[in-house]
Amino acid sequence: MPKLLEVKNLKTQFFTQDGVVHAVNGISYSVDAGETVAIVGESGSGKSVGVMSLIRLIPQPPGKIVDGEVIFDGQDLLKLSEDQLRQVRGNRIAMIFQDPMTSLNPVLTVGRQITESLELHLNMSREQSRRRAIELLELVGIPAAAARIDDYPHQFSGGMRQRVMIAMGLSCDPQLLIADEPTTALDVTIQAQIVDLVNRLKQELGMSIIWITHDLGVVAGMAERVIVMYSGFIVEESPVNEIYAKPYHPYTLGLLRSIPRLDLGRQKRLVPIEGLPPDLLEPPSHCPFAPRCAFAKERCWQENPPLEVVENQRKVACWYWKEVGEVGVRVVNAVEVSQ
């Protein structure tokens, strides 16, 4: 299957009064055409900064992409001019943001916010773009779309606003859709509807998706591959079913143990990940997860393990991944974490 996107050694830093924040530390991954890749990790792990760097949405200053390549459909996006990048951003690559209320313009109707990109990228007339905007709103499940196209964002519920954001993202038939925690602010029933909607649209439109979340429970039903980030590094990459059956990194294991379950009868106590996220002002000389890791040994404090292929195309950055895998299988079997 052809690679639609290849990210190579991407590094993004923020130059602040307190020092240099090492937000993304040399990450590399790819996305195939028609594939959904989930990027998971807690707040501050570098998920959002990593994907915003792909299409150069990092505020500069204080942010700066200091190294790497982002090859999209044969072009390095980091080397394009602003005008060239505008032809890609919002057109061939679209992004849905976490909070639709702050992403939508409150003084423009939702219809105008959709038609704007259609007129800009596809040279549609006002009438053509309005018809297409109504079709898009219907596609994402907005009832009475023709009547609601002239409404303002505040007249929609949170779930409906997120659907409007998805309609905006899909307006130019993108090859790649980046969804940055699009269900975080929604209740679980609406969350499930949005996930189902994105899955259906992916099948209909054949696009690739990067889905960013801190919740491993959300990605089970939608992604083919999972990338786990911690402290600006990729610490594990795996096909989705295998990571649930046998996590190889202690951080992934910690994320799985913290998923609440309702199908076990009496709920077992959730196991938190002890400690605090690392200080990104200091680039680690050791494994960044070592201070919070129950498996840490002397070597973990001396060297930061590289991300390496270990088996079945699975990658992990851990010196003791075999030990973690053995414990992971026992934990998964005991707690019955399902896909």
Summary of the structure (lengths in Angstrom):
residues: 339
radius of gyration: 20.8
end to end distance: 24.5
largest distance: 67.2
contacts: 1098
relative contact order: 0.14
helix: 37%
strand: 24%
